[in-house]
Amino acid sequence: MALSDDLRQRVVDGVVSGGLSRNEAARRFEISIASAVRWVKLYLTTGEISPRPAGGDRRSGRIEAHRAYLLGLIRRAPDSTLLEIQQRLIANCGEHFSVSVLWRFFDRHGITFKKKRRTPRSSSVRTC
């Protein structure tokens, strides 16, 4: 859980205008040295002290840019394997994605690659 903006502001003020070192500010306000360093760096580079939103997906934007191509590819060749899709992406789009990234993309969009049985199960065969 993120610490309060009030504490962050006191640490940053202590370092920037109070003349404290980051280590001294961390000791004085009973926080980790790494937090004091990060908060002061964030303030000096962006002018902000508030924490950024935590969690969420930060990496799927690159593959989502190829959404239309991938979904069209599956419509045209529904029996394609993930390796074949990966090779087509490299050849046609110049993009390289791991098979696990492709699997997560299709999972997000509700597309599965389950094998279908060629023949129905025999009800006359005895199973143990």
N, C-alpha and C positions, 0 to 999 in steps of 0.2 A: 504494500500500500504506500502511496506517495506521501511524503511529509508535507506539512502545511506550507502555503505560500508565505505566511508570516515568518516562519522559521527560515525559509529560504532567503527572504528579503533581509533578515537580520544578519545572516551569514555573509551575504553578498555585500551589504553595507559595511560590515566589519572589515572585510578585505579591501574593498574598493575605496571607501572614504575613511575608514577607521584606522588604517595602517596595520591591521593584523595580517599575518601570513595565513595561508590556507590551513596549515597545520595548527596554528594557534586558534583560528576560528573554529576548526573542527573540535579541538579539545574544549574550548570555552562553551560551545553549544551542544556538546556531547553527541556528535555525529561522526560518521567515518570521514577520514581524510579524502577518500575517493569521491564522496558526495560533495564535499566542499569544493574540490577541484572541478568537478563536473558543473556544479551550479554557477561558479564564477566564470568558467569558460563559456557556458551557455549565455550568461548575462552579457559578457564582453563581446560575443560574436553576434547575438541576435537582439539583445536588449530585453529579453524575456526571462522570467524566473519560474514560470509555471511549468509543471511537467507535461510532456507530450502524452497523447492518448496511448494507453497500453493495449497490447493484444491486437487482434485483427490480422487479416491476411495482407502482407506487404509485398508478396512476390508473384502473385498470379497475374498481375497486369500484363506482363510480357507475353504470356501464352494466350491470354484473353484477346489480345490484339489480332490473333489468328483464328478467332472463334468461327467466323463464317467459313473460312477455308476448311477447318477441321470437321465441322458439322456437315458441310457439303461432301467432303471426302467419305464420311461414314454413310451418307445417303446413297452415294454412287457405288460404294463397295463396302457393304455392311459386314462382310466376312474378313476384313483386313485385320491383321494382328497389330499390336502396339509397335512392334519392331518395324513393320512395313510402314506404318504411319510416321514413325520417327524418320525413316529413310526418305520418305516423300517430302517431309518438312525440310530436311536438309537440302535435298535436290531442288525443290521448287521455290522455297522461301529463304534459303540460306540460314535458317535458324536451327539451333541444336538444343533439344530438350531431352532430358532423361526420360526413360520409360515410366518411372514413378510419377513424374510431373504430368505426363500424358494421361496416366491412369487417374490421377486426382482430378484433372480437368474433366474427363469423361464422367467420373463419379459425381462431380458437382452438377453436371448437366443431365444426370439420370440415364446415362448410356452404359450398358454392360456388354461384356464380351464373353458371356457364358456359352459353352458348347451345348448344342441341342442334340438329343439322341436321334440317331438315324431311324431306329425302329422302336416301337413301343416294347416295354418289358413284357416278357412272356408270363402269363398267369399260370401256365401249366407246369412250369419248372419248380421243383421243390427247393426251397432255400433252407439252410440250416441255421 
